[in-house]
């Protein structure tokens, strides 16, 4: 425990950085969306390159043609995300909206099927209705959907940062008690 408690400041620094990033994301949600799309683009490019390199190896569990196809699609997505981030953000939002509507319908159907064996199935149905409503909102107002995603990411970053800060101070307290 001594080694962990000595690094309390790392948690504190991560927490402060996360809170600051969350505040920046909250203040500039449009730029946050673009940054997220660029991040996915860079990750997709890297994934595509690794997949193409892996396709050349003989000891891979997947067929080579599948890795090549996946790698090329990943690279294409990455290039599009970096070159056309706004268009890709809108496309990703449409996919998310469609997924929310389908997932919402599935939850409602599931709630109906389990209503005789599960108590509180109405909560499942309600979550389905909320998912459908969010999906419809994203279809109707894509700009609002992108900003909403950015704001939720900001809230998540701030919450994560606060948890890290609290953990850092608790570890510091443990360290002082051990000394």
C-alpha positions in Angstrom: 0.0 0.0 0.0 2.9 2.3 0.6 3.9 2.3 -3.1 0.4 3.1 -4.2 -0.1 5.9 -1.6 3.2 7.5 -2.6 1.7 8.2 -6.1 -1.3 10.0 -4.8 -0.3 13.1 -6.8 -0.7 11.2 -10.1 -4.4 10.7 -9.4 -4.6 14.4 -8.4 -2.9 15.5 -11.7 -5.1 13.2 -13.8 -8.1 14.5 -12.0 -7.2 18.1 -12.5 -6.4 17.5 -16.2 -9.7 15.7 -16.7 -11.8 18.4 -15.0 -10.0 21.1 -17.1 -10.6 19.1 -20.3 -14.3 18.7 -19.3 -14.6 22.4 -18.8 -13.1 23.1 -22.2 -15.4 20.5 -23.8 -18.4 22.1 -22.1 -17.4 25.6 -23.3 -16.7 24.5 -26.9 -19.0 21.5 -27.7 -18.7 22.0 -31.5 -14.9 21.8 -31.4 -15.2 18.8 -29.0 -17.2 16.9 -31.6 -14.5 17.6 -34.2 -11.8 16.5 -31.8 -13.6 13.3 -31.0 -14.1 12.6 -34.8 -10.4 13.3 -35.4 -9.5 11.0 -32.5 -11.6 8.2 -33.9 -10.0 8.9 -37.3 -6.5 8.6 -36.0 -7.4 5.4 -34.1 -9.1 4.0 -37.1 -6.0 4.7 -39.3 -3.8 3.0 -36.8 -6.1 0.0 -36.5 -6.2 -0.3 -40.3 -2.4 -0.3 -40.6 -2.1 -2.9 -37.8 -4.7 -5.0 -39.5 -2.9 -4.9 -42.9 0.4 -5.7 -41.2 -1.2 -8.6 -39.3 -2.7 -9.9 -42.6 0.8 -10.6 -43.8 1.6 -12.9 -40.8 0.8 -16.6 -41.0 -0.1 -17.0 -37.3 -3.3 -15.0 -37.4 -6.6 -16.6 -36.4 -8.6 -14.6 -39.0 -8.4 -15.1 -42.7 -6.0 -12.8 -44.4 -8.6 -11.4 -46.9 -10.8 -10.5 -44.0 -8.0 -8.6 -42.2 -7.1 -6.8 -45.5 -10.8 -5.8 -46.1 -11.1 -4.6 -42.5 -7.8 -2.8 -42.7 -8.8 -1.0 -45.9 -12.2 0.0 -44.5 -10.6 1.2 -41.3 -8.0 3.3 -43.2 -10.8 4.8 -45.4 -12.9 5.7 -42.4 -9.8 7.2 -40.7 -8.9 9.3 -43.8 -12.5 10.5 -44.1 -12.8 11.3 -40.4 -9.6 13.4 -40.6 -10.3 15.1 -43.9 -14.1 15.6 -43.5 -14.8 15.6 -39.7 -18.1 17.4 -39.9 -19.5 15.1 -42.5 -18.3 12.0 -40.5 -19.7 13.4 -37.3 -23.1 13.8 -39.0 -22.9 10.3 -40.4 -22.0 8.8 -37.1 -24.9 10.6 -35.5 -27.3 9.2 -38.0 -26.0 5.7 -37.2 -26.4 6.4 -33.5 -29.9 7.7 -34.0 -30.9 4.6 -36.0 -29.3 2.4 -33.3 -31.2 4.2 -30.5 -34.5 3.7 -32.3 -33.9 0.0 -32.9 -32.5 -0.6 -29.4 -35.6 1.2 -28.0 -38.0 -1.0 -29.9 -36.1 -4.1 -28.8 -36.3 -3.0 -25.1 -40.1 -2.4 -25.4 -40.6 -5.8 -27.0 -38.4 -7.4 -24.4 -40.4 -5.7 -21.6 -43.6 -7.0 -23.0 -42.2 -10.5 -23.3 -41.0 -10.6 -19.6 -43.9 -8.8 -18.0 -45.3 -11.9 -16.4 -41.9 -13.0 -14.8 -40.2 -9.7 -14.0 -41.5 -7.0 -11.7 -40.8 -3.5 -12.8 -40.8 -4.3 -16.5 -42.3 -0.9 -17.1 -38.8 0.5 -16.5 -37.5 -1.5 -19.4 -40.3 -0.1 -21.6 -39.6 3.4 -20.3 -35.9 3.1 -21.2 -37.0 1.9 -24.7 -39.3 4.9 -25.1 -36.5 7.3 -24.0 -34.1 5.7 -26.4 -36.6 6.1 -29.3 -37.2 9.7 -28.3 -33.5 10.4 -28.3 -33.0 8.7 -31.6 -35.9 10.7 -33.1 -34.5 13.9 -31.7 -31.1 13.1 -33.3 -32.8 12.5 -36.6 -34.9 15.7 -36.4 -32.1 17.9 -35.1 -28.7 16.5 -35.8 -26.9 19.6 -34.6 -28.5 19.3 -31.2 -27.5 15.6 -31.1 -23.9 16.4 -31.7 -23.8 19.1 -29.1 -25.6 16.8 -26.7 -23.0 14.1 -27.2 -20.2 16.6 -26.6 -21.9 17.9 -23.4 -22.3 14.4 -22.1 -18.6 13.7 -22.8 -17.8 16.9 -20.9 -19.9 15.9 -17.9 -18.3 12.5 -18.0 -14.8 14.0 -18.0 -15.6 16.3 -15.1 -17.1 13.5 -13.1 -14.1 11.3 -13.8 -11.7 14.1 -12.8 -13.5 14.7 -9.6 -13.4 11.0 -8.7 -9.6 11.0 -9.4 -9.1 14.1 -7.3 -10.9 12.5 -4.3 -9.0 9.3 -4.8 -5.7 11.2 -4.8 -6.5 13.0 -1.6 -7.6 9.8 0.1 -4.3 8.1 -1.0 -2.4 11.1 0.4 -4.2 10.7 3.7 -3.3 7.0 3.7 0.3 7.9 3.0 0.5 10.4 5.9 -1.0 7.7 8.2 1.6 5.2 7.2 4.5 7.6 7.9 
